[in-house]
Amino acid sequence: MRRIRVTLAATAAALALAACGGGGGSAAQSDRTAPAPAQTAVLNVFAAASLKEAFGELEKTFEAATPGVDVAFNFAGSQDLVSQLAEGADADVLATANESTMAKAAEAGLVGEQTVFLSNTLTLVAPKGNPAGVTGLDSSLDNAKLVVCDTEAPCGKLTKELTGALGITLNPVSAEPNVKDVLGKVASGEADAGVVYRTDANAAEDQVEAIGIQGADQAVNKYPIAPVEATKNAELAQKWIALVLSPEGQSVFERAGFTPAAQ
């Protein structure tokens, strides 16, 4: 009888231990099951290269006011952005550096209603110290390595318009696809001077020196913005455009050297 009682007691203890172990395992498993992360919506904004700094500042404002949304930018020459859209690139908003490039996107049915939100003019830039002694769109460029934007790019079209209005012929050593490439060559010292937007010169004032162009206001680029027709985030696209057009957005552009649309 004693042996039987000992055996029964041992069996009961084993069953109790197994039950405790099983319960502990379930709790551990429960602890390891984390809640699924919240989905992040991505707003794809295609924008002219000259908008990089200003749009980057607005990104912080937009994401702070719209939790769960990530603004993703594609900055390039406006003509390249329209080509990418035509090839089926995923985008929600398009902002170009001139109206004629946006008009091509509209003619192709790629964008919706357009709104001009600012304007920009040109200036010369030279590397810090201006080693070539460039003074303007004048004879000081005769022996200088000058770079400009390609005439397919809005900044290149504006350069052509301005030099035509001023009766000046330039002899650049290269024509770049967008204004940031022009700026990069000047900042690195690869070029002695470049024609860029006034805003790009402001943004890179620690790398280049701005040299004003007399009569620069004879050629002005107006920047339009529009939702992309194929967007899957129409509401977010309109919210971004609303921020760009708001007094807060316009003040960001003004600080960057753009002229707001209302002026």
Backbone hydrogen bonds in HBPLUS format (Angstrom, degrees):
<---DONOR---> <-ACCEPTOR-->    atom                        ^
c    i                          cat <-CA-CA->   ^        H-A-AA   ^      H-
h    n   atom  resd res      DA  || num        DHA   H-A  angle D-A-AA Bond
n    s   type  num  typ     dist DA aas  dist angle  dist       angle   num
A0005-ARG N   A0001-MET O   2.92 MM   4  6.22 158.7  1.96 151.8 156.9     1
A0006-VAL N   A0002-ARG O   2.97 MM   4  6.22 159.2  2.01 153.1 158.5     2
A0007-THR N   A0003-ARG O   3.00 MM   4  6.17 158.8  2.04 146.6 152.5     3
A0008-LEU N   A0004-ILE O   2.94 MM   4  6.17 162.6  1.98 151.5 155.9     4
A0009-ALA N   A0005-ARG O   2.97 MM   4  6.12 158.2  2.01 146.3 152.5     5
A0010-ALA N   A0006-VAL O   2.96 MM   4  6.17 156.6  2.02 147.9 154.0     6
A0011-THR N   A0007-THR O   2.96 MM   4  6.19 157.5  2.01 149.7 155.9     7
A0012-ALA N   A0008-LEU O   2.96 MM   4  6.20 161.2  2.00 150.3 154.9     8
A0013-ALA N   A0009-ALA O   2.99 MM   4  6.21 158.3  2.04 147.2 153.1     9
A0014-ALA N   A0010-ALA O   2.96 MM   4  6.18 155.5  2.02 147.1 153.7    10
A0015-LEU N   A0011-THR O   2.97 MM   4  6.25 159.6  2.01 152.2 157.2    11
A0016-ALA N   A0012-ALA O   2.97 MM   4  6.19 158.1  2.01 149.4 155.3    12
A0017-LEU N   A0013-ALA O   2.94 MM   4  6.16 158.2  1.99 148.5 154.3    13
A0018-ALA N   A0014-ALA O   2.94 MM   4  6.16 155.9  2.00 148.3 154.8    14
A0019-ALA N   A0015-LEU O   2.95 MM   4  6.19 155.0  2.02 146.2 153.0    15
A0020-CYS N   A0016-ALA O   2.99 MM   4  6.29 158.0  2.04 148.2 153.8    16
A0021-GLY N   A0017-LEU O   2.90 MM   4  6.12 159.1  1.94 148.0 154.2    17
A0022-GLY N   A0018-ALA O   2.86 MM   4  6.07 158.0  1.90 150.7 156.1    18
A0023-GLY N   A0019-ALA O   3.00 MM   4  6.22 162.1  2.03 149.1 153.6    19
A0024-GLY N   A0020-CYS O   2.96 MM   4  6.16 158.0  2.01 149.2 155.3    20
A0025-GLY N   A0021-GLY O   3.01 MM   4  6.24 150.7  2.10 145.3 153.0    21
A0026-SER N   A0022-GLY O   3.14 MM   4  6.45 155.6  2.20 150.5 155.6    22
A0027-ALA N   A0023-GLY O   3.14 MM   4  6.40 159.9  2.18 150.4 155.3    23
A0028-ALA N   A0024-GLY O   2.98 MM   4  6.20 158.7  2.03 148.5 154.5    24
A0029-GLN N   A0025-GLY O   2.89 MM   4  6.11 158.2  1.94 148.1 154.4    25
A0030-SER N   A0026-SER O   2.87 MM   4  6.09 153.2  1.94 145.4 153.1    26
A0031-ASP N   A0027-ALA O   2.87 MM   4  6.18 150.7  1.96 147.3 155.3    27
A0032-ARG N   A0028-ALA O   3.08 MM   4  6.37 139.9  2.25 143.0 153.4    28
A0032-ARG N   A0029-GLN O   3.15 MM   3  5.18 126.8  2.44  93.7 107.4    29
A0033-THR N   A0030-SER O   3.20 MM   3  5.34 150.4  2.29 101.7 110.3    30
A0041-ALA N   A0068-GLY O   2.84 MM  27  6.19 156.4  1.89 170.7 166.0    31
A0070-ASP N   A0041-ALA O   2.75 MM  29  6.13 162.1  1.78 164.2 170.6    32
A0043-LEU N   A0070-ASP O   2.88 MM  27  6.16 159.8  1.92 148.6 154.9    33
A0072-ALA N   A0043-LEU O   2.85 MM  29  5.95 165.2  1.87 146.7 151.8    34
A0092-ASP N   A0044-ASN O   2.78 MM  48  5.22 162.9  1.81 148.7 148.9    35
A0093-VAL N   A0044-ASN O   3.24 MM  49  6.66 149.3  2.34 154.4 156.9    36
A0045-VAL N   A0072-ALA O   2.84 MM  27  6.13 163.9  1.87 161.2 166.7    37
A0074-ASN N   A0045-VAL O   2.94 MM  29  6.28 143.0  2.08 156.9 155.5    38
A0046-PHE N   A0093-VAL O   2.85 MM  47  5.98 170.6  1.86 160.3 157.8    39
A0095-ALA N   A0046-PHE O   2.87 MM  49  6.33 146.9  1.98 152.6 163.1    40
A0047-ALA N   A0074-ASN O   3.01 MM  27  6.20 162.5  2.04 144.3 149.5    41
A0076-ALA N   A0047-ALA O   3.28 MM  29  6.74 150.5  2.37 151.8 160.4    42
A0048-ALA N   A0095-ALA O   2.94 MM  47  6.22 133.1  2.16 145.6 160.0    43
A0051-LEU N   A0048-ALA O   2.92 MM   3  5.66 166.9  1.94 126.1 130.4    44
A0049-ALA N   A0076-ALA O   2.99 MM  27  4.74 129.4  2.25 127.0 129.5    45
A0052-LYS N   A0049-ALA O   3.23 MM   3  5.64 167.9  2.24 119.6 120.8    46
A0055-PHE N   A0051-LEU O   2.86 MM   4  5.77 169.5  1.87 166.5 170.1    47
A0056-GLY N   A0052-LYS O   2.98 MM   4  5.93 145.2  2.11 138.0 148.0    48
A0057-GLU N   A0053-GLU O   3.14 MM   4  6.45 142.7  2.28 143.1 151.8    49
A0057-GLU N   A0054-ALA O   3.17 MM   3  5.23 125.5  2.48  95.3 108.5    50
A0058-LEU N   A0054-ALA O   3.11 MM   4  6.47 155.0  2.17 146.3 153.1    51
A0059-GLU N   A0055-PHE O   2.87 MM   4  6.07 137.5  2.06 144.1 155.6    52
A0062-PHE N   A0058-LEU O   2.90 MM   4  6.12 165.7  1.92 159.1 162.7    53
A0063-GLU N   A0059-GLU O   2.93 MM   4  6.07 172.3  1.94 157.4 159.2    54
A0064-ALA N   A0060-LYS O   3.06 MM   4  6.07 151.3  2.14 142.0 149.7    55
A0065-ALA N   A0061-THR O   3.14 MM   4  6.32 145.2  2.27 141.7 150.5    56
A0066-THR N   A0062-PHE O   2.90 MM   4  5.98 122.0  2.25 140.6 156.8    57
A0080-ASP N   A0077-GLY O   2.92 MM   3  5.29 125.5  2.22 108.2 122.6    58
A0081-LEU N   A0077-GLY O   3.08 MM   4  6.45 151.7  2.17 153.9 162.7    59
A0082-VAL N   A0078-SER O   3.12 MM   4  6.43 158.8  2.17 152.8 157.0    60
A0083-SER N   A0079-GLN O   3.16 MM   4  6.35 153.2  2.24 138.1 145.5    61
A0084-GLN N   A0080-ASP O   2.95 MM   4  6.22 153.0  2.03 146.9 153.9    62
A0085-LEU N   A0081-LEU O   2.99 MM   4  6.31 154.9  2.05 148.1 154.8    63
A0086-ALA N   A0082-VAL O   2.98 MM   4  6.21 157.6  2.03 148.1 154.1    64
A0087-GLU N   A0083-SER O   3.09 MM   4  6.35 132.4  2.33 137.3 149.7    65
A0087-GLU N   A0084-GLN O   3.12 MM   3  5.06 130.6  2.38  92.6 106.1    66
A0089-ALA N   A0084-GLN O   2.98 MM   5  5.44 161.4  2.01 145.2 143.7    67
A0088-GLY N   A0085-LEU O   2.94 MM   3  5.13 161.5  1.98 109.3 114.0    68
A0228-VAL N   A0092-ASP O   2.86 MM 136  5.03 171.1  1.87 126.2 126.5    69
A0094-LEU N   A0226-ALA O   2.91 MM 132  5.48 168.0  1.93 167.7 171.5    70
A0226-ALA N   A0094-LEU O   2.91 MM 132  5.48 150.3  2.00 153.8 163.4    71
A0096-THR N   A0224-PRO O   3.13 MM 128  5.88 147.1  2.24 160.1 169.3    72
A0103-ALA N   A0099-GLU O   2.84 MM   4  6.05 149.0  1.94 147.6 157.3    73
A0104-LYS N   A0100-SER O   3.22 MM   4  6.50 142.3  2.37 137.5 145.4    74
A0105-ALA N   A0101-THR O   3.32 MM   4  6.70 152.2  2.40 141.9 148.7    75
A0105-ALA N   A0102-MET O   3.02 MM   3  5.05 115.0  2.46  95.1 111.0    76
A0106-ALA N   A0102-MET O   2.91 MM   4  6.27 152.1  1.98 150.8 159.2    77
A0107-GLU N   A0103-ALA O   2.86 MM   4  6.08 156.9  1.91 148.2 154.4    78
A0108-ALA N   A0104-LYS O   3.11 MM   4  6.29 140.3  2.27 139.2 148.9    79
A0110-LEU N   A0105-ALA O   2.90 MM   5  5.26 162.4  1.93 163.5 157.8    80
A0109-GLY N   A0106-ALA O   2.93 MM   3  5.01 159.2  1.97 106.7 112.5    81
A0229-GLU N   A0110-LEU O   2.91 MM 119  5.49 160.8  1.95 123.9 130.0    82
A0112-GLY N   A0227-PRO O   2.80 MM 115  5.44 159.0  1.84 162.7 166.2    83
A0115-THR N   A0225-ILE O   2.96 MM 110  5.40 146.7  2.07 144.6 155.3    84
A0225-ILE N   A0115-THR O   2.87 MM 110  5.40 146.9  1.98 134.3 142.6    85
A0117-PHE N   A0223-TYR O   2.86 MM 106  5.99 160.1  1.90 177.5 172.4    86
A0261-ALA N   A0117-PHE O   3.27 MM 144  4.74 135.7  2.48 117.9 108.0    87
A0223-TYR N   A0118-LEU O   2.86 MM 105  5.48 172.0  1.87 153.8 156.1    88
A0119-SER N   A0259-THR O   2.85 MM 140  5.15 141.2  2.00 140.3 152.7    89
A0259-THR N   A0119-SER O   3.03 MM 140  5.15 173.4  2.03 146.3 147.8    90
A0120-ASN N   A0221-ASN O   2.89 MM 101  5.33 143.0  2.03 145.7 157.1    91
A0221-ASN N   A0120-ASN O   3.02 MM 101  5.33 170.4  2.03 159.4 160.4    92
A0198-ARG N   A0121-THR O   2.82 MM  77  5.83 158.2  1.86 154.2 152.6    93
A0123-THR N   A0196-VAL O   2.80 MM  73  5.65 152.1  1.88 166.2 171.2    94
A0196-VAL N   A0123-THR O   2.97 MM  73  5.65 162.5  2.00 170.3 172.2    95
A0124-LEU N   A0211-ILE O   3.09 MM  87  4.92 154.7  2.16 148.7 146.8    96
A0211-ILE N   A0124-LEU O   2.75 MM  87  4.92 166.0  1.77 141.2 140.8    97
A0125-VAL N   A0194-GLY O   2.87 MM  69  5.35 142.7  2.01 149.2 159.3    98
A0194-GLY N   A0125-VAL O   2.96 MM  69  5.35 138.7  2.13 144.3 152.6    99
A0126-ALA N   A0209-GLU O   2.89 MM  83  5.21 147.5  1.99 142.2 153.0   100
A0209-GLU N   A0126-ALA O   2.74 MM  83  5.21 163.6  1.77 155.4 160.9   101
A0130-ASN N   A0127-PRO O   2.76 MM   3  5.31 157.9  1.80 144.8 148.4   102
A0133-GLY N   A0130-ASN O   2.93 MM   3  5.43 161.5  1.96 120.7 126.8   103
A0138-ASP N   A0136-GLY O   2.80 MM   2  5.32 134.6  2.01 104.4  90.3   104
A0141-LEU N   A0138-ASP O   3.09 MM   3  6.07 171.6  2.09 128.3 130.6   105
A0142-ASP N   A0139-SER O   3.01 MM   3  5.29 165.9  2.03 113.1 117.7   106
A0144-ALA N   A0141-LEU O   3.13 MM   3  4.83 162.2  2.16 101.4 106.6   107
A0192-ASP N   A0145-LYS O   2.80 MM  47  4.99 138.0  1.97 131.5 145.0   108
A0193-ALA N   A0145-LYS O   3.17 MM  48  6.41 145.6  2.29 154.9 149.4   109
A0173-VAL N   A0146-LEU O   2.72 MM  27  5.75 155.8  1.78 160.2 165.7   110
A0147-VAL N   A0193-ALA O   2.98 MM  46  6.43 149.4  2.08 141.3 150.2   111
A0195-VAL N   A0147-VAL O   3.20 MM  48  6.81 145.2  2.33 154.4 164.6   112
A0148-VAL N   A0174-SER O   3.23 MM  26  6.63 161.6  2.26 152.4 157.2   113
A0176-GLU N   A0148-VAL O   2.79 MM  28  6.22 160.8  1.83 152.9 152.8   114
A0150-ASP N   A0176-GLU O   2.58 MM  26  5.16 159.1  1.63 151.8 146.0   115
A0153-ALA N   A0150-ASP O   2.91 MM   3  5.52 152.4  1.99 118.1 126.2   116
A0156-GLY N   A0153-ALA O   2.92 MM   3  5.12 124.9  2.23 104.2 119.4   117
A0157-LYS N   A0153-ALA O   2.90 MM   4  6.25 156.3  1.96 159.1 166.9   118
A0158-LEU N   A0154-PRO O   2.91 MM   4  6.11 155.1  1.98 147.1 154.1   119
A0159-THR N   A0155-CYS O   3.01 MM   4  6.12 148.8  2.11 133.4 141.8   120
A0160-LYS N   A0156-GLY O   2.98 MM   4  6.24 159.1  2.03 147.0 152.2   121
A0161-GLU N   A0157-LYS O   2.93 MM   4  6.18 154.4  2.00 143.9 151.3   122
A0162-LEU N   A0158-LEU O   2.84 MM   4  6.04 160.8  1.87 151.8 156.6   123
A0163-THR N   A0159-THR O   2.92 MM   4  6.09 174.1  1.92 155.3 157.2   124
A0164-GLY N   A0160-LYS O   3.02 MM   4  6.02 149.0  2.12 139.2 148.1   125
A0165-ALA N   A0161-GLU O   2.99 MM   4  6.22 152.6  2.07 143.1 150.3   126
A0166-LEU N   A0162-LEU O   2.89 MM   4  6.17 145.9  2.01 148.9 159.1   127
A0167-GLY N   A0163-THR O   2.84 MM   4  5.77 113.2  2.29 133.6 148.9   128
A0168-ILE N   A0163-THR O   2.82 MM   5  4.86 165.2  1.84 145.9 148.9   129
A0167-GLY N   A0164-GLY O   3.27 MM   3  5.01 146.8  2.38  91.8 101.4   130
A0181-ASP N   A0178-ASN O   3.18 MM   3  5.65 134.1  2.40 108.3 119.1   131
A0183-LEU N   A0179-VAL O   2.98 MM   4  6.25 166.0  2.00 152.8 156.2   132
A0184-GLY N   A0180-LYS O   2.88 MM   4  6.01 153.1  1.95 140.8 148.3   133
A0185-LYS N   A0181-ASP O   3.15 MM   4  6.36 154.8  2.22 144.7 149.5   134
A0186-VAL N   A0182-VAL O   3.20 MM   4  6.52 153.8  2.28 149.7 156.8   135
A0187-ALA N   A0183-LEU O   2.86 MM   4  6.04 171.9  1.87 159.0 161.5   136
A0188-SER N   A0184-GLY O   3.03 MM   4  6.06 150.9  2.11 142.7 149.7   137
A0190-GLU N   A0185-LYS O   2.94 MM   5  5.09 120.1  2.31 156.6 167.4   138
A0191-ALA N   A0185-LYS O   3.05 MM   6  5.53 140.2  2.22 130.9 126.2   139
A0189-GLY N   A0186-VAL O   2.99 MM   3  5.16 150.3  2.08 105.7 115.2   140
A0200-ASP N   A0197-TYR O   3.08 MM   3  5.33 127.3  2.37 102.2 115.2   141
A0201-ALA N   A0197-TYR O   3.23 MM   4  6.64 154.8  2.30 151.7 158.5   142
A0202-ASN N   A0198-ARG O   3.06 MM   4  6.39 152.4  2.14 145.6 153.2   143
A0203-ALA N   A0199-THR O   2.98 MM   4  6.21 157.0  2.03 144.7 150.5   144
A0204-ALA N   A0200-ASP O   3.11 MM   4  6.25 137.3  2.31 139.7 149.7   145
A0205-GLU N   A0202-ASN O   3.38 MM   3  5.23 153.7  2.46 112.7 108.4   146
A0207-GLN N   A0204-ALA O   2.81 MM   3  5.37 163.3  1.84 122.1 127.9   147
A0208-VAL N   A0204-ALA O   2.97 MM   4  6.10 148.1  2.07 158.9 168.3   148
A0216-ALA N   A0213-ILE O   3.12 MM   3  5.35 142.3  2.27 139.4 132.0   149
A0218-GLN N   A0215-GLY O   3.00 MM   3  5.71 160.3  2.04 123.2 125.8   150
A0219-ALA N   A0216-ALA O   3.25 MM   3  6.10 169.4  2.26 122.5 124.5   151
A0231-THR N   A0228-VAL O   3.09 MM   3  5.44 165.1  2.11 118.8 120.5   152
A0237-ALA N   A0233-ASN O   2.85 MM   4  6.05 159.6  1.89 159.2 166.2   153
A0238-GLN N   A0234-ALA O   3.04 MM   4  6.26 157.2  2.10 146.9 151.7   154
A0239-LYS N   A0235-GLU O   3.04 MM   4  6.32 145.2  2.17 140.3 150.4   155
A0240-TRP N   A0236-LEU O   2.93 MM   4  6.26 153.5  2.00 152.2 158.5   156
A0241-ILE N   A0237-ALA O   3.04 MM   4  6.32 164.2  2.07 149.8 154.0   157
A0242-ALA N   A0238-GLN O   2.88 MM   4  6.01 152.3  1.95 142.2 150.1   158
A0243-LEU N   A0239-LYS O   3.03 MM   4  6.29 148.8  2.13 142.5 149.9   159
A0244-VAL N   A0240-TRP O   3.01 MM   4  6.35 160.1  2.05 152.7 157.9   160
A0245-LEU N   A0241-ILE O   3.01 MM   4  6.25 151.0  2.10 147.8 155.3   161
A0246-SER N   A0242-ALA O   2.96 MM   4  5.95 119.4  2.33 135.9 150.9   162
A0246-SER N   A0243-LEU O   3.17 MM   3  5.02 142.5  2.32  95.6 106.5   163
A0250-GLN N   A0246-SER O   2.86 MM   4  6.11 167.9  1.87 162.7 166.3   164
A0251-SER N   A0247-PRO O   2.97 MM   4  6.07 146.8  2.09 142.0 150.0   165
A0252-VAL N   A0248-GLU O   3.28 MM   4  6.60 144.7  2.42 140.3 148.8   166
A0252-VAL N   A0249-GLY O   3.08 MM   3  5.22 124.6  2.40  98.6 112.6   167
A0253-PHE N   A0249-GLY O   3.21 MM   4  6.64 156.9  2.27 151.0 156.4   168
A0254-GLU N   A0250-GLN O   2.96 MM   4  6.19 154.6  2.02 145.8 153.3   169
A0255-ARG N   A0251-SER O   3.02 MM   4  6.20 157.5  2.07 144.8 149.9   170
A0256-ALA N   A0252-VAL O   3.16 MM   4  6.39 140.3  2.33 139.1 149.8   171
A0256-ALA N   A0253-PHE O   3.10 MM   3  5.01 123.5  2.44  91.5 106.4   172
A0258-PHE N   A0253-PHE O   2.97 MM   5  5.31 148.4  2.08 156.9 148.2   173
A0257-GLY N   A0254-GLU O   3.04 MM   3  5.17 154.3  2.11 102.9 111.1   174
A0263-GLN N   A0260-PRO O   3.03 MM   3  5.64 161.3  2.06 118.6 124.7   175
